[in-house]
Amino acid sequence: IHSATATGQGPVNALDLCLRKCLSSLYPRISDVRLTDYKVRVLEPRKGTAAKVRVLVEWSDHKRSWSTVGVSDNVIEASWSAMVDAIRLELMRLTEQDDSVEKAVEDYCWGV
């Protein structure tokens, strides 16, 4: 179990910093991953603050870029889902180059 705290420009930035802080101690190449764009869209505007949101996050590792999506009625939960998917995708890519990364890809119990 790893635990970290971070202060960011809001809760999503703090989650991003904490996730990468915890994982980069085991997988240093994760520190190369950067969130480059963050967009939130309300999917059901008539429901007001109870509406589902879609979070689209764009990432880069200085070599390539990719996007991930999270959907929930909670913007933090949708953001977390998109962040975890992005990191898992990067770990799967790194597995191709380094067999020691495979353990992290199999471990799907990343919680907040």
C-alpha positions, 0 to 999 in steps of 0.5 A: 500500500502506498500513500501520498499527499499533494497540493495542486491547482484543485482536486484533480491536479492533486489526484494526478500528482498523488497517483504519479508520486505513488507509482513513480517510486516503483515505475520511474518512467511513469514520471514522464507522463504528463496531463496536457489537457482536461475537459469536462462535458455535462451529458444531461444538462436538464439534471443540473448538478445531478447530471452525468459528466464526461471527462476527457483527459489528454496525456503525453510522455514526450514521445506520443500523446493519447486520450482517456475518458471517464464518465460518472455523476461525480466529476472527481470519480470520472476524473480518477477513472480517466487518470487510472486508465491513462496510467494503466495504458502507459504501464502496458506500453512499458511492459513491452520494453520491461517485463518487471512492469507487468505486475502493476498492469495486473493489479487493478485495485488502485483506490483513493 
